[in-house]
Amino acid sequence: ILRSDWSSDVCSSDLFQTSPQQLIAQVLKQELSKWLSVKEITYQAMKLDGQEIEEVIPYKQSQTIACTLNYLKYKSLVEKCLIDNSQHWRLRTLE
């Protein structure tokens, strides 16, 4: 029985021309002290990547960004907080 690898599907980087990690870094560096939602980060990442953006952010792109953010959190490069029951992210500040 063949099983689909969820992580490789959700964290698929082929939805972006540029590495999602690089796009996230660019977005968060522009807003160093601001907490951004996954939706905001995805929107700006798609814009930087030269993608056409509809009124609704595509689910697959949003999931790729969310998955990448969780990986970057695991690597201690970003931090997460809940604002209005929604995950928000920023670059980790070195203290």
C-alpha positions as CSV (number, residue, x, y, z in Angstrom):
1,I,0.0,0.0,0.0
2,L,1.4,3.4,-1.0
3,R,0.9,6.3,1.4
4,S,1.1,9.9,0.4
5,D,3.7,11.8,2.3
6,W,1.7,14.7,3.8
7,S,4.7,16.9,4.6
8,S,6.2,16.8,1.2
9,D,2.7,17.6,-0.3
10,V,1.9,20.4,2.0
11,C,5.4,21.9,2.2
12,S,5.7,21.7,-1.6
13,S,8.0,24.5,-2.7
14,D,7.0,24.1,-6.4
15,L,4.2,26.5,-5.8
16,F,6.7,29.3,-5.7
17,Q,9.5,30.3,-8.1
18,T,11.6,31.4,-5.1
19,S,12.3,29.3,-2.0
20,P,9.5,29.9,0.5
21,Q,12.1,30.3,3.2
22,Q,13.7,33.2,1.3
23,L,10.4,34.8,0.6
24,I,9.4,34.6,4.3
25,A,12.7,36.0,5.3
26,Q,12.2,39.0,3.0
27,V,8.7,39.6,4.2
28,L,9.6,39.4,7.9
29,K,12.7,41.6,7.4
30,Q,10.5,44.3,6.0
31,E,8.3,44.3,9.1
32,L,10.9,43.5,11.8
33,S,8.9,44.5,14.9
34,K,5.4,43.7,13.5
35,W,3.6,40.4,14.1
36,L,2.1,39.1,10.7
37,S,-0.5,36.5,10.1
38,V,0.0,33.6,7.8
39,K,-2.4,35.2,5.4
40,E,-0.4,38.5,5.3
41,I,2.9,36.6,4.9
42,T,1.5,34.5,2.1
43,Y,0.1,37.5,0.3
44,Q,3.4,39.4,0.5
45,A,5.4,36.3,-0.5
46,M,3.2,35.6,-3.5
47,K,3.6,39.3,-4.5
48,L,7.4,39.1,-4.2
49,D,7.3,35.8,-6.2
50,G,5.5,37.6,-9.0
51,Q,2.3,35.5,-8.7
52,E,-1.1,36.8,-9.6
53,I,-3.2,37.3,-6.5
54,E,-6.9,36.8,-6.3
55,E,-9.2,38.1,-3.6
56,V,-8.8,34.8,-1.7
57,I,-5.3,33.5,-0.9
58,P,-4.9,30.0,-2.4
59,Y,-5.0,27.2,0.2
60,K,-1.9,25.4,-1.1
61,Q,0.3,28.5,-1.0
62,S,-1.0,29.4,2.5
63,Q,-0.3,25.8,3.7
64,T,3.2,25.9,2.2
65,I,3.9,29.2,4.0
66,A,2.4,27.9,7.3
67,C,4.4,24.6,7.1
68,T,7.6,26.5,6.3
69,L,7.0,28.9,9.2
70,N,6.7,25.9,11.6
71,Y,9.9,24.6,10.3
72,L,11.6,27.9,10.8
73,K,10.2,28.0,14.3
74,Y,11.7,24.6,15.0
75,K,15.0,26.0,13.8
76,S,14.5,29.0,16.2
77,L,14.5,31.6,13.4
78,V,11.0,32.9,13.9
79,E,8.6,33.2,16.8
80,K,4.9,32.7,17.0
81,C,2.1,34.2,19.1
82,L,-1.7,34.1,19.1
83,I,-3.5,37.4,18.3
84,D,-7.3,37.2,18.2
85,N,-7.1,33.3,18.0
86,S,-4.9,33.5,14.9
87,Q,-1.2,32.6,14.6
88,H,1.1,35.5,14.0
89,W,4.8,35.4,13.2
90,R,7.9,37.6,13.3
91,L,11.6,37.1,13.0
92,R,13.1,35.9,16.3
93,T,14.8,38.8,18.1
94,L,18.2,38.0,19.6
95,E,18.4,39.3,23.2
